[in-house]
Amino acid sequence: MTNPEYDVIVVGGGPAGSTAATLVAQAGRSVLQLERRPEPAFKVGESLIPATYDTLERLGLIDQLRASHFPKKYSVQFFSGNGKASSPFYFSETDPSERSQTWQVLRSEFDALMLANAERHGACVRQGAAVKEVLLDGDRALGVRADLGDGEIREIRSRVVMDATGQRAMLARKLGLVRHDENLRMAAIFTHYEGGLRDPGIDEGATLIIQTEGNKAWFWYIPMPEDRVSVGLVGPIDHVIKGRGGDPQATFDAEIQHCPGLLPRLENARQAIDVKVLNDFSYLTERAAGDGWVLVGDAFGFLDPMYSSGILLAFRSAEMAAEATIAALAADDPSAERLGAFEPRLREGMASFRQLVYAFYTPGFNFARFLRRHPEHRLAIVDILVGDVFDRDFGPLFGDLRGFITGRAVTDPPEVGADGATKTGAGATA
């Protein structure tokens, strides 16, 4: 390539893109970060889990979050289809330090905070910049074609392109790398309410996972600033999208009436915004990198909103990719092998979350019953809920989970290694 203008171009201004841009810029490399929206917009994915703390500290954002109006989150609690609540899973059970507390964030504000942080650390941030395509020579990325907001389409060259375009997954979809998880063909309908009931004290900011009658679907209930709560319905596409004549609001309202654990919380609440819909959002890509390009965050893959793992996986993938990119540039070798060196470790961490997701969606499975029989696994489950999933062995937990779920309806999806080769049963270990 001749005369690249930047060492790295990051496409996308969400948590993954801003994390990667910040870390690469901190290493003294020239970074251009392009975000298509003029201002950060409303997004789902408001709940952080405690393992995000280390990344936020590394980025220098902890003090800003401490001073923010975002509710503090100390736990997760589950409700069965008849409205019965589990004991809260307090993150401090495995770590009594400040790292066991996190936040429920408004994504528009949180994403803006992260973009500003990337710029403060030396990245050139352009908002309202629409990337039309990644420039490729075969499979090698050379840069991007983009409108930086003035209507002129220009080519901008770089040594590495990082795709952080979220579920648009611009480059992965162009290259045909996206593989949907056939076990998780789900859809979500979500909105915000004002005046929803909150629990007192330390439980006020807890994330609640509330199943509907018959466990046909579930709701998340996430306290937000300014007396708002984020409420989302998740279930199989046929049930959530095709039910009630395809009317998302009608489906959402009807499912609330079949959710005893949620009804009292919304009794005096008012819906604040129109419902929004996402569907078929669980997928992985065949590989995380190629010559001159790397995928981070949701552009690499997304599991399920069940355990609020999205921002943690965005952070971790961006950190790993940034470190690999810095090393590749130092070696003057931005090859697929160097840029994707982190991929096996990232996939193993994601597999741990996936096992708990599969357990939750298995008909008849119940965490309370499982823990009554296997109390020795409670802290391992808390570790996964916290996000402590990298470089860990959860084999004993997963072995007992499989034995407990007789005749389970789900199977492991095919995994793909860093070389693109298909592997089966990779979710069995972490």
N, C-alpha and C positions, 0 to 999 in steps of 0.2 A: 504494500500500500504506500502511496506517495503522500507526504505532508498531511498526516492526520491533524485536525484542528484541536482535538481533545484526546486525552488518554482514555476517558470513559464517557459514554453517553448513557444516562439513566432515563428510560422512558417510563414515566409514571411518578405521581407525587403522593402516593399513599405511604403507610408506615414502612413497607419493605423498600420502596424506592428511596425515601428520605434517609433511612438507616444506611443503606449502601452508599449513597452519595456522601453522607457525612463522613463515614469511615474512610472512604477512598480519598476524599479531600484532605482529611486529617493526616493522611500518609504523604501529602505533598503532591498528589497527582491532580491534573486538571480534569474537572468534572463538569459536564453540562447536564442538568436535570430538567426534563421537559414534562410539564403537566398540561393536559389539554383543557382543563377547566380554568376559567379566569380566577375563580375563588373556590376553595374546598367546599364541597356540597354535602348534603345529608347522605349518610351511608349507614347501613346496618353493620354490626360488628362492634358494639360499644363496650363489651365486657373484657377487661384485661384479667389475666391470671397471674399469680405471684411470680412465676419465673420470668416475667417480662421485666422485673425490677432491675436485674443485672444489666440488661441492655439499656434501659432508661438511664441508669447510673453511668454507664459507659458513654452515653451520648450527652451527658450533662443536663438531664431534664428533670431529675428527681425534685429539686427545689421548686421548680415551676409547678409540678404536679401537687406537691405538698400545699402550695399556696392557692391552688385552683379551687373552684366550686364543685369539682367532680366528687360524687359520693364515694366513701371508702368502702371497700369490699373485703370481708374477712372470711367468707364461707360460701358454700353451695348447699342447697337443700332440695330434696326430691319429694314429689307428691304423687301418690298412686292415683289410679283412675277413680277411686271412690273418695278422694280428697284427703286420705291419710298421709301425714307428713313423716318423713324419716327424721332422724336426728341430724342436725346440721353437720356437714363435714367442714370443720374449722381448719384452715390452712396451718394454723399455729401448732397443730398436733404433731407435726414433723419438724417445724422450725419456729421457735418462739420469738425470733428476731423481727425487725421491721419488714423484712423481705416477705413475711407471711401475709402482709396486707397489700392490697392493690386498689385500683380505681375502676369505676364505671364512667366512661367518657362519652361526650358528644363528639362524634367522629369529625364533624366539620371543624370544630375548635382544635381537636387533637391533631388532625392532619395539618392544619395551618401552623400549629406550634412546631411540628416536626419539619415542615418545609422551611420555616424561618430558621430553625436550628441548622439545617443543611447549608443554607446560605451564609449563616454566621460563621460556619467552619470552613468556608472557602469554595463551596460549590456554586456554579453559576446557575441560578434557578430561573426558569422562564415559565410563567403560567399563561394559559390561553394559547399554548403552543401545540398544534395538532400534528402528530407524527403520522405521515401517510403510509410509510412502509420502512422496513429495515432494508438497507442496501446489502445485497448478497452477491458474492461471486462463487457460484456453486453453493456450498454450505458455509462459507466463510463470511462473516459480517464485516462490512466496511464502514458502516455509519448509518445515517437515516436520511430520508427525504421528509421535510417538515415545513409547515407554515408556522412561523414564530409569532403570528398574530397580526401581521401586516398584509396578509393576502398573497404574499410572494412565496412560492415553493422553492426551497433551496436544498442542496445536498450538503450535509455536514458530516465530515469524516471523523472517525475515532478508531482507536486500537481495539476497544472492547465496547460492545453494546450490552447493557443490562436491561432485560425486559421485566418491568415491574408494573405491567398494565392490568394487574388484577385478573378477574375472571374473563376479561376480554382476551387475555393470553395471546396477544397479537402475533408473536413470532411462533409460538408453539402451534397455534391453529394454522398459520400459514404453512408450516412444515409438516402438518398432519401428525403431530406428536401427542395429542390429547386422547386419553383413554378414560372413559367414564366407568365408575364403579357400579357394576350391575346389581350389587347388593344394596345400594343406597340411591335408588332412583326417587329422590325426595323433592318436595317443593316447600316453599315458605311464603306465608302471607303475614305482613307485619306492619305495625303502626306505632304511634305514641299516644298515651293517655295523660290527661291532667287529673290530679286528685285521687290517684290509685292508692289503696291502703299499703302502708309500709309497716314492717315489724319494728318493735322498739329496740333501742340501744345498739349493741354491736351487730344485730341482725338487720338493721335498717337498709344497708346497702347490699345485702346478699343476692346472689343470682338464684332464682327459683326455677326448677324444671318440673312442670306440672302436666301429668298425663290426663288425657280425656277418658271418659267412660269406655271400657272395653279396650283401652290402650291402642286405639286406632290412630291417634295422633298425640302431639304434646305441644305445650306452650312454654316459651321462655318468658320470664317476668324480671326485668332488670331496672332497678331504680336509677333515675337520671337526675340531673340538676333541675332546679326551678319547678319542683313538684310534678315532674313528669316521670312516667315509666315507659320503657320500651316493652311491647308485648308482641310476640310472634308465634304463629302457628306453623308447625312442621309436621309433615306426614307424607305418605306415598303420593306420587303425582296423581294417580287415578282418583284418590280420595280427596286431595286438597284442590287440585286444579279443575278436575272434571265434575266434581260434585256441585250441587245447587245450580245446575245449568251453566256452569262456567263463570259465575259471578263471584269474584273474590271476596267482596264485602259480605255478601249473603252467606258464603261458606264460613268466613271468619266469625260472624255473629252467631251462626248456628252452632259452631263448635264450642264457643264460649258457654252456651246453654248446656252443653254436655261435658262440662269440666267443673266438677264440684270444688276442686281446689282453687280455681281461679275466680269463680262467680262472686264470692264475697269481697274480693279485692277490687273489683271494678264496679261494685254496686253504686257508689257515689261518684264515679269517675266519668270524664267526658273525653271522647276520642278527639285528638288534637289535629291530626293530619290524615289525609286519604291513605288507605292501605296501599302497600307496594308488594310486588310479587317477584320471587326468584324461583327458578326450578332447575332440576338436574344439575346441581352445583357440586356434586362430589366426583372428583376426577384426579388423575395423576398424569403427568407427561412421561413419555418414554425415556427421556434423558433431560438432564438439567443444563447441559452446556454443549456447545459446538465450537468450532474454531472462531474466535473473536466474539462469542456471545454466551450469555448465561441468563438463566431464568431465576427469578426470586419471588417469594411470596405466593400469592394465588396464581401468578403466571406459571408457576411450577406445579401447583396442585392445591386442592382444598378438600378437607375431609367432610365435616358436618358441623353445624353450629352447636351441637349438643354440649360440648365441654369447653366452649369459648376458646378453642385452641388457635383460632385464625391469626390473631396479631402476634402471639408468641411464635408461631411457625413463620410468619412474615419476618419477624425480627431475627430469628435464628438462621433462616436461609439467607437473609441479607448479610448478616455478620460472616457466615461461612463463605459466601460468595465474594464478599469484599476482601476477606483475607486471602482467598485463592487468587483473586484478580491482582491484588497488590504484589503477591509473590510472582505471578505470571509476568507482570510488567517488569519487575525487577530482573527477571531472567530473560527478558525480551522473547518470551514464548507464550503468547496468549492462545494456546492450543486448547482443543476440547479436553484433552487429558489433564492439563493443569487447571483449567477453569472449573472443571467438574470434579475435582479431587474430593470435594466435601460430600458428594451426593450419597454414597452408601450410608454415612453417619446420619444424614438428614432423613433418609428413608426409614432407617431403623427407629428413630425417634417418633416419626409419624405413625409407624406400625403399632406402637404402644397405645396411642390414642385410639387408633382404629379398632383395636380389640375391645376396648370399653364401649365404643360406639356400637359395634356389632352385638355385644351383650345386651345393651339397652334395647335394641330393636328386635331382639329375639322374643317371639311370643312366649309369655309365661315367665320370663326372667324378671327377677326382683332383687335389687342390691341388698335390701334388708334381710331377706331370706338367705341369700348367699353368705352374708357376713355372720348371721346366726350360726351357720354351719362352719364357716371358716373365718373366725374373728382374727386370726393371725395375719390376714391379708388387708385389714383395714388401713394400716399405714401405707402399704404399697398403693392402694387405690387413692389415698390422699396425695401421695407423691405424684401420681399421674394427673390428678385434678389440679395440683399446683403447677404442673408443667415440668417436673424434674424427670424427663424421659430420655435424655441423651446420655449415652455411655452407661446405661443401666441394664440389669438383667431381671426381667419380670417373669422369667420362665415358670417358677412355682405358682404364681398368681394365675397366669394364663392357662397353665395345666389344669388347675382346679376349676377355673371358669368353664373350660371345655367339658370337663366331667360333670359339672353341675347342670349345664344346659343340654339336656337329653333331647335328641331329635331336633336340634336347632335348625332354624330355617335359613341361616346364612352360612356362607362359605367364604374362605379367604379369596380375595381377588388375585389374579395373576400380578406378580410384582415384576418390575423391570429393573435390571441392574444398570450401573453407570455405563456399561457398554451396549445397552439397548436389548440385551438378551432377556428373554422371559424366564422368570423363576416362579415356581409354585410354592404356596405355603409359607412365603416369607414373613407373613404376619404372625407366625407362631412364636417367634422370639423377638426380643427387643434389645 
